Amino acid sequence: MDILNLPLFAAAALVFASVLAGLYSARIGFSFLLVFLFAGLLAGEDGPGGYVFNDVRMSFWVGNVALAVILLDGGLRTRFSTFRTGLKPAALLATLGVALTACLTALAGMAMLDLPWGPALLLGAIVGSTDAAAVFALLTRSGVTLNERVASTLEIESGVNDPMAVYLTIGMIGLLSAGSATAALPGQQAFAVLALTFVEQFGWGTAIGAVSGLACAELLRQVAARDAGGGVLALLLTAAGLSVFAGTGWLGGSGFLAVYLFGLIVANRAAAAAAPALSALDGYAWLAQAGMFVLLGLLATPTRLLPELLPALGVALVLMFIARPLAVALCLRPFRFSVRETTFIAWVGLRGAVPIVLAMFPLLAGTPHAVLLFDVAFVVVLTSLLVQGGTIGWLARRLGVVLPDSQDERATRAVFRDFELDPRLPVGEVCAFYGLPRPEDASLPVAAWMERAIGRPPVVGDAVPLGAAVLAVRALEPDGRIAGVGLGLSG
């Protein structure tokens, strides 16, 4: 029985110690996910454990399954109401933003690692997307409540940007791999094949995710009526989600997009039926993250990273401080995000397991510089989780993109102001009473005037200057209209 007991004891003890350490580390702002990664490193060939692990295929398989479970859980926790403020900017970030980030990072790869343009673009594609596991986990444990516009944009972006990174990675591998059908084609035909692949990936992913989500929502309502327990429903949803993920990929679509849409539609079409399963699914998602990051830590070889450590750190810094911020600023400009909101969204471009899983694609395909790309991706992830992951809560408070705790009177008054106004009052009457300059359209109700001034879907916490005063959004109607207004006077 030693063939069972010893490996099981080692694996279970490793995860137990990692979870316990993670619970304490989270209190000081240290990323929970980093603990699992370091546990794998310590158990690996360069650590005290000394275990030599180089099974890329197993890590690739486990990583993809784990990401599918994490995206399913994320979709099940996303409400359609968040689309009011976050869908359009998140969709642009998840497509154009990923492509821009990949191209800018590729320039850093060419300059710092002396990579040819092809492998450099492949590196950019690998690290171009934010990671759902990292974003979902750190936003939940950051100890702050973000305003709706920022939170929904980050949540949706991290859930739907993986397909673009996967598409870019597979496309570049096809162009770089010797003997591949795509690489053998002339330039125009090769890009035509890539364009068709793009349509297939996103088309199949959207169609299968939506149809299967609708069907499963109807099924779930019927099953829940038979008093099925939350554990059974969680198992049913997980099996269904993994089937959607694998089936979509088999047909040439994006399984990542499909499983996220599947969870999103199920949760919003059968919310009451899915609710009992969420607690168990949260456990599945954490188990998936733990297993994935421990395996990735085992797969990495720190001593092999040393010769290229400084250039790899340079690529990570360019990604965090130049590529991601520029891409975010360009993508969010049409949506009138404030400078502080744009800065925070740019900073929460966390890289996690996705880049490392994508870095396994070149290893399996045997593309040039595959080992170097994997090592650089690992350094990028480690740097991102250490630097960005540990500062999310602090930066959110400094930039003022958080909503105050209801028990904190001082912070509440700072955000929502001192006086409460009837949002139906004409703005001209308010100005006359407080001695403020009369604006155009003074006959409009305060709420309607503020909505026009904001110029985008309002969220709780939005503020509009009015002469020497500030009007703040205190509450919203279910349809997104302003229902409560606060007024603060300077001096």
C-alpha positions in Angstrom: 0.0 0.0 0.0 3.0 2.3 0.1 2.5 3.1 -3.5 -0.8 4.8 -2.5 -0.1 6.0 1.0 3.2 7.8 0.7 2.3 9.9 -2.4 -1.2 10.6 -1.0 0.3 11.6 2.3 2.9 13.9 0.7 0.3 15.6 -1.6 -2.4 16.0 1.1 0.2 17.4 3.6 1.5 19.8 1.0 -1.9 21.2 0.2 -2.9 21.3 3.9 0.2 23.3 4.8 -0.3 25.6 1.8 -3.9 26.4 2.7 -3.0 27.0 6.3 -0.1 29.3 5.4 -2.3 31.0 2.8 -5.0 31.9 5.4 -2.3 33.7 7.5 -0.6 35.3 4.5 -3.9 36.8 3.2 -4.1 38.9 6.3 -1.0 40.8 5.4 -2.0 41.2 1.7 0.2 38.4 0.5 -1.4 36.5 -2.5 -3.0 33.3 -1.4 -2.1 31.8 -4.8 1.6 32.5 -4.3 1.7 30.2 -1.3 0.7 27.2 -3.4 3.3 28.2 -6.0 6.0 28.4 -3.4 4.9 25.1 -2.0 5.5 23.5 -5.4 8.9 25.2 -5.7 10.0 24.0 -2.3 8.9 20.4 -3.0 10.5 20.5 -6.5 14.0 19.6 -7.6 15.6 22.8 -6.5 13.9 22.9 -3.2 14.3 20.8 0.0 11.9 18.3 -1.3 14.1 17.5 -4.3 11.3 15.9 -6.3 12.0 15.9 -10.0 8.8 16.6 -11.9 8.9 17.3 -15.7 5.6 15.9 -16.9 4.4 18.8 -19.1 1.5 16.8 -20.5 0.1 16.1 -17.1 0.5 19.7 -16.0 -1.1 20.9 -19.2 -4.1 18.6 -18.7 -4.5 19.5 -15.0 -4.0 23.3 -15.8 -6.7 23.3 -18.4 -9.2 21.4 -16.3 -8.5 23.6 -13.3 -9.0 26.8 -15.4 -12.3 25.4 -16.7 -13.6 24.9 -13.2 -12.4 28.3 -12.1 -14.1 30.0 -15.1 -17.3 28.0 -14.4 -17.3 29.2 -10.8 -16.6 32.8 -11.9 -19.5 32.7 -14.5 -21.9 31.3 -11.9 -21.1 34.3 -9.6 -21.4 37.0 -12.3 -24.8 38.8 -12.6 -26.2 40.2 -15.7 -26.7 43.4 -13.9 -23.0 44.0 -13.9 -23.1 44.2 -17.7 -24.8 47.6 -17.4 -21.5 49.2 -16.7 -18.9 46.6 -17.5 -19.7 44.7 -20.7 -18.5 47.2 -23.4 -15.2 48.2 -21.8 -14.5 44.7 -20.7 -15.1 43.3 -24.1 -12.7 45.8 -25.7 -10.1 45.1 -23.0 -10.5 41.3 -23.6 -9.9 41.6 -27.3 -8.1 44.7 -28.5 -6.5 45.2 -25.1 -5.0 41.7 -25.1 -3.6 42.2 -28.6 -2.1 45.6 -27.8 -0.5 44.3 -24.6 0.9 41.3 -26.5 2.5 43.6 -29.2 4.0 46.0 -26.7 5.4 43.2 -24.6 6.8 41.6 -27.7 8.9 44.7 -28.2 10.3 44.3 -24.7 11.1 40.6 -25.5 13.0 41.6 -28.6 15.0 44.3 -26.9 15.7 42.5 -23.6 15.9 38.8 -24.5 17.1 39.3 -28.1 14.2 37.2 -29.4 13.3 37.2 -33.1 9.9 38.9 -33.8 8.0 35.6 -34.1 9.0 34.1 -30.6 8.7 37.6 -29.2 5.1 37.9 -30.4 4.4 34.4 -29.0 5.8 35.6 -25.6 3.5 38.6 -25.8 0.5 36.4 -26.6 1.3 34.0 -23.7 1.4 36.8 -21.0 -1.1 39.1 -22.7 -4.3 38.3 -20.7 -5.2 38.8 -17.1 -5.9 35.7 -15.1 -9.4 34.8 -13.8 -8.1 32.7 -10.9 -5.8 35.5 -9.7 -8.3 38.3 -10.2 -11.4 36.5 -8.7 -9.3 35.4 -5.7 -7.6 38.7 -4.9 -10.6 40.9 -5.5 -12.6 38.7 -3.1 -9.8 38.8 -0.4 -8.5 42.4 -0.9 -10.8 43.6 1.9 -12.3 46.5 -0.2 -15.6 47.0 -2.0 -14.9 48.5 -5.4 -17.4 50.7 -7.2 -19.6 48.9 -9.6 -18.0 50.2 -12.8 -14.5 49.2 -11.8 -15.5 45.8 -10.3 -17.7 44.7 -13.1 -15.1 45.7 -15.8 -12.4 43.7 -14.1 -14.6 40.8 -13.4 -15.9 40.4 -16.9 -12.6 41.1 -18.5 -10.8 38.4 -16.6 -13.5 35.9 -17.4 -13.6 36.5 -21.1 -10.0 37.5 -22.2 -8.5 34.0 -22.0 -9.9 33.0 -25.4 -8.1 35.9 -27.1 -4.8 34.9 -25.5 -5.3 31.2 -26.5 -6.2 32.2 -30.0 -3.1 34.4 -30.4 -0.8 31.7 -28.8 -2.1 28.9 -31.1 -1.9 31.2 -34.1 1.7 32.2 -33.5 2.6 28.5 -32.8 1.1 27.6 -36.1 3.2 30.2 -37.9 6.4 29.3 -36.1 6.2 25.5 -36.0 8.2 23.8 -38.7 6.1 21.5 -40.8 2.7 23.0 -39.6 0.1 23.5 -42.3 -0.2 27.2 -41.5 3.5 27.9 -41.6 3.7 26.2 -45.1 1.1 28.6 -46.6 1.9 31.9 -48.3 1.4 35.1 -46.2 -2.1 36.0 -47.3 -3.4 32.5 -47.1 -1.8 32.0 -43.6 -3.5 35.1 -42.2 -6.8 34.0 -43.9 -6.5 30.7 -42.0 -5.9 32.6 -38.8 -8.9 34.9 -39.4 -11.1 31.8 -39.9 -9.7 30.2 -36.8 -10.6 33.4 -34.9 -14.2 33.2 -36.1 -14.4 29.5 -35.3 -13.0 30.0 -31.8 -15.3 32.8 -30.7 -18.3 31.6 -32.8 -18.4 28.1 -31.5 -17.5 29.2 -28.0 -20.3 31.7 -27.9 -22.9 29.5 -29.5 -22.2 26.3 -27.5 -21.8 28.2 -24.2 -25.1 30.0 -24.7 -27.2 27.1 -25.9 -25.9 24.7 -23.3 -26.4 27.3 -20.6 -30.0 27.8 -21.5 -30.6 24.0 -21.6 -28.8 23.3 -18.3 -30.7 26.2 -16.6 -34.0 24.5 -17.6 -32.7 21.1 -16.4 -31.5 22.6 -13.2 -34.8 24.0 -12.3 -36.4 20.6 -12.8 -33.8 18.8 -10.8 -33.8 21.3 -7.9 -37.5 20.8 -7.5 -36.8 17.2 -6.5 -34.9 18.4 -3.4 -31.5 17.7 -4.8 -28.7 18.8 -2.3 -26.2 21.5 -3.0 -23.4 19.0 -3.2 -25.2 16.9 -5.9 -26.1 20.1 -7.9 -22.5 21.3 -7.7 -21.3 17.9 -9.0 -23.9 18.1 -11.8 -22.9 21.6 -12.8 -19.2 20.8 -12.7 -19.6 17.8 -14.9 -21.8 19.7 -17.3 -19.3 22.6 -17.4 -16.4 20.4 -18.2 -18.4 18.6 -20.9 -19.1 22.0 -22.5 -15.4 23.0 -22.2 -14.1 19.8 -23.8 -16.9 19.5 -26.4 -16.3 23.1 -27.6 -12.6 22.6 -27.8 -13.1 19.3 -29.8 -15.2 21.2 -32.3 -12.6 23.9 -32.7 -14.1 26.6 -30.5 -12.9 28.3 -27.3 -13.7 26.1 -24.4 -12.7 28.9 -22.0 -15.3 31.3 -23.5 -18.0 28.5 -23.6 -17.7 27.4 -20.0 -17.7 31.0 -18.7 -20.9 31.8 -20.7 -22.4 28.5 -19.6 -22.0 29.4 -15.9 -23.1 32.9 -16.5 -26.4 31.9 -18.2 -27.1 29.1 -15.8 -26.7 31.4 -12.8 -28.9 34.1 -14.2 -31.6 32.0 -15.7 -31.9 29.6 -12.7 -30.5 31.7 -9.9 -32.5 30.1 -7.1 -31.8 26.6 -8.3 -28.0 27.2 -8.7 -27.6 29.1 -5.4 -27.3 25.9 -3.1 -24.4 24.7 -5.3 -22.2 27.8 -5.0 -20.7 26.9 -1.7 -19.5 23.5 -2.9 -18.4 25.0 -6.2 -16.2 27.5 -4.4 -14.5 24.5 -2.8 -14.0 22.9 -6.2 -12.5 26.1 -7.5 -10.1 26.5 -4.6 -9.0 22.8 -5.0 -8.4 23.4 -8.7 -6.3 26.5 -7.9 -4.3 24.7 -5.2 -3.6 21.7 -7.4 -2.7 23.8 -10.4 -0.3 26.2 -8.7 1.4 23.4 -6.8 2.0 21.5 -10.0 3.2 24.6 -11.8 5.7 25.2 -8.9 6.9 21.7 -9.2 7.3 22.1 -13.0 9.5 25.2 -12.7 13.2 25.0 -12.2 14.6 28.2 -10.5 18.2 27.4 -11.2 17.5 27.4 -14.9 15.9 30.8 -14.6 19.0 32.5 -13.2 20.9 33.3 -16.5 17.8 35.1 -17.9 16.4 36.4 -14.6 17.2 40.1 -15.1 15.9 40.4 -18.7 12.8 38.4 -17.7 12.2 40.9 -14.8 12.6 43.7 -17.3 9.9 42.2 -19.5 7.6 41.8 -16.4 8.1 45.5 -15.5 7.4 46.7 -19.0 4.3 44.6 -19.0 3.1 46.0 -15.7 4.1 49.7 -16.1 4.0 50.3 -19.8 2.2 47.7 -21.9 -0.9 47.0 -19.8 -1.4 50.7 -18.8 -1.2 51.9 -22.4 -3.6 49.2 -23.6 -6.1 50.0 -20.8 -5.9 53.7 -21.4 -6.6 53.4 -25.1 -9.4 50.9 -24.6 -11.2 52.8 -21.8 -10.9 56.2 -23.3 -14.2 56.1 -25.2 -16.1 55.1 -22.0 -15.1 58.2 -19.9 -13.5 56.3 -17.0 -11.8 58.6 -14.6 -8.0 58.7 -14.5 -8.1 57.0 -11.1 -10.3 54.2 -12.3 -8.2 53.7 -15.4 -5.1 53.5 -13.3 -6.5 51.0 -10.9 -7.8 48.7 -13.8 -4.4 48.9 -15.4 -2.8 47.8 -12.1 -5.1 44.9 -11.6 -3.7 43.2 -14.8 -2.8 40.2 -12.7 -0.9 37.3 -14.4 -1.5 33.9 -12.9 -1.8 30.4 -14.1 -3.0 31.2 -17.6 0.3 32.4 -18.9 2.1 29.4 -17.5 -0.5 27.0 -19.0 -0.2 28.8 -22.3 3.6 28.6 -22.1 3.2 24.8 -22.1 1.7 25.0 -25.6 5.1 25.8 -27.2 6.8 23.1 -25.1 4.4 20.5 -26.4 4.6 21.8 -30.0 8.4 22.0 -30.0 8.5 25.6 -31.2 11.8 27.6 -31.1 12.8 29.1 -27.7 10.0 27.2 -26.0 11.9 26.6 -22.7 12.9 30.3 -22.5 9.3 31.4 -23.1 8.1 29.1 -20.3 10.8 30.5 -17.9 10.0 34.1 -18.7 6.3 33.5 -18.3 7.0 32.0 -14.9 9.0 35.1 -13.8 6.3 37.4 -15.1 3.6 35.6 -13.1 5.7 35.5 -9.9 6.5 39.2 -10.2 2.9 40.1 -11.0 1.5 38.2 -8.0 4.2 39.6 -5.7 4.1 43.3 -6.7 0.5 43.8 -8.0 -1.3 41.2 -6.0 0.0 42.5 -2.6 -1.0 46.1 -3.3 -4.5 45.9 -4.6 -6.3 46.9 -1.4 -3.9 49.7 -0.6 -4.0 51.2 -4.1 -7.8 51.0 -4.3 -8.0 53.0 -1.1 -5.4 55.6 -2.3 -7.2 56.1 -5.6 -10.6 56.4 -4.1 -12.3 53.6 -6.2 -13.7 51.9 -3.2 -17.1 52.3 -1.5 -17.0 53.0 2.3 -17.9 50.6 5.0 -21.4 51.6 6.3 -20.0 51.6 9.8 -17.3 54.2 8.9 -19.2 57.5 9.2 -16.3 59.7 8.2 -15.6 57.7 5.1 -19.3 57.5 4.2 -19.6 61.3 4.5 -16.5 61.8 2.4 -18.0 59.7 -0.5 -21.7 60.4 -0.2 -21.5 64.0 1.2 -23.2 65.6 4.1 -26.7 66.5 2.8 -29.3 64.3 1.1 -31.4 65.7 -1.7 -34.6 64.7 -3.4 -33.4 63.5 -6.8 -36.7 64.8 -8.3 -36.0 68.4 -7.4 -35.2 70.7 -10.3 -31.4 71.4 -10.3 -32.2 75.2 -10.7 -34.0 75.2 -7.3 -31.1 73.5 -5.6 -28.7 76.1 -7.0 -30.9 79.0 -5.9 -31.2 77.6 -2.4 -27.5 77.0 -1.9 -26.3 80.1 -3.9 -24.7 78.0 -6.6 -24.3 79.1 -10.3 -27.3 78.1 -12.4 -26.3 75.5 -15.0 -27.8 74.9 -18.4 -31.0 72.8 -18.4 -31.8 74.1 -14.9 -35.3 72.7 -15.2 -34.1 69.1 -15.3 -34.5 67.1 -12.1 -31.2 66.7 -10.2 -31.0 63.0 -11.1 -31.5 63.5 -14.8 -29.0 66.4 -14.8 -26.4 64.3 -13.1 -26.9 61.4 -15.5 -26.4 63.7 -18.4 -23.2 65.2 -16.8 -21.8 61.8 -16.0 -22.2 60.7 -19.6 -22.1 57.0 -18.9 -24.1 54.5 -16.8 -23.9 56.0 -13.3 -22.7 53.9 -10.3 -22.9 54.5 -6.6 -20.1 56.8 -5.6 -20.0 58.9 -8.8 -19.5 62.6 -8.1 -20.3 65.7 -10.2 -19.1 69.2 -9.4 -21.6 72.0 -9.4 -19.9 75.3 -8.7 -18.6 75.2 -5.1 -20.6 72.1 -4.4 -20.3 68.4 -5.3 -23.3 66.1 -6.1 -22.8 62.4 -5.3 -24.7 59.3 -6.3 -26.0 57.6 -3.1 -28.3 55.0 -4.6 -29.6 53.6 -7.9 -32.9 52.2 -9.1 -32.9 48.6 -10.3 -32.9 49.9 -13.9 -29.8 52.0 -13.2 -31.3 55.4 -12.7 -30.2 57.6 -9.9 -32.4 57.2 -6.8 -30.4 59.0 -4.1 -28.3 62.1 -4.3 -25.9 63.6 -1.7 -24.6 67.2 -1.7 -21.4 68.5 -0.2 -20.3 72.2 0.1 -16.6 73.2 0.1 -15.4 75.6 2.7 
